[in-house]
Amino acid sequence: MKPRLFPSPRSEDGFTLVELLVVIGIIGLLIALAAPALRKTKESAKKSSCLNNLRQIGVAVNAYVLGYDGHLPVCVRVGETAADPLCVSNVLEIDNGKVFACPADTVSKYEGLTFAKRHGASYEWNVWLSGRLVDKSKLSLGGVLLNTPLMGDAEAFHGSLGSNYLYPDGRVEKSLEKLIE
């Protein structure tokens, strides 16, 4: 057989339509399998950012405590509006007001606003601890000391990942710790 000087119109180097469709199908399947893992990673990153926000608020609370003879601030549980003078975001002096908004607080279900924009913070203040001495912030119930959080997520912003909590000593936890000591 004689070698050809010109290649035939159908080259053996290219992909057929069937091969191309199979490759696209495999890539689509891999993306579909990876999407839930990526979504979970994104949710976990928002929860970590929320923990960081609570840490920064904890630093501000401790600075407040140092300036007010060991007393915790007096705040309302949740501000009536974002301008409420007793809302924790207005009592504590933090330059970056974004620390009071959880990154997962994105649903605008309060008169078209997110929880943070409506109430001034994504976090609830524990009014039982308002004005108490920080070293006497554990509540006693029938002689049993309860270690309660100072602040926590106002809603289940993190879904199945649980809520974040700030304790009076500045610790931040991903879940409620054992309450009774």
QUIMO-V284774 format. One record per pair of residues at least 6 apart in sequence whose ideal C-beta (glycine too) atoms are under 7 Angstrom apart, sorted by sequence separation. I is the first residue (numbers start at 0). J is the second residue. If there is no record, write none. Layout:
i=<I;I>
j=<J;J>
This chain:
i=<64;83;107;115;165;166;64;106;110;114;137;138;155;164;75;78;88;105;109;128;137;163;164;63;104;137;138;75;104;152;163;60;74;75;88;104;127;151;152;164;60;73;74;151;161;74;151;161;101;100;150;74;99;148;149;104;148;149;72;148;149;72;99;101;127;99;100;128;99;125;99;125;125;125;124;123;63;122;123;122;89;122;123;146;60;88;121;122;136;147;59;88;121;146;59;86;87;145;59;86;133;145;146;56;81;121;81;83;143;144;81;87;55;81;114;128;78;114;77;78;56;78;55;52;77;76;76;52;75;74;76;75;101;49;104;49;103;48;49;103;74;101;73;45;71;72;73;45;71;71;70;71;70;70;71;69;69;69;71;64;77;60;56;71;53;57;61;56;53;46;53;57;50;46;49;57;42;42;43;46;54;42;53;50;50>
j=<70;89;113;121;171;172;71;113;117;121;144;145;162;171;83;86;96;113;117;136;145;171;172;72;113;146;147;85;114;162;173;71;85;86;99;115;138;162;163;175;72;85;86;163;173;87;164;174;115;115;165;90;115;164;165;121;165;166;90;166;167;91;119;121;147;120;121;149;121;147;122;148;149;150;150;150;91;150;151;151;119;152;153;176;91;119;152;153;167;178;91;120;153;178;92;119;120;178;93;120;167;179;180;91;116;156;117;119;179;180;118;124;93;119;153;167;118;154;118;119;98;120;98;98;123;123;124;101;124;124;126;126;152;101;156;102;156;102;103;157;129;156;129;102;128;129;130;103;129;130;130;131;131;132;133;132;133;134;136;133;153;149;150;167;150;165;169;165;163;157;165;169;163;160;163;171;157;158;160;163;171;160;171;171;173>
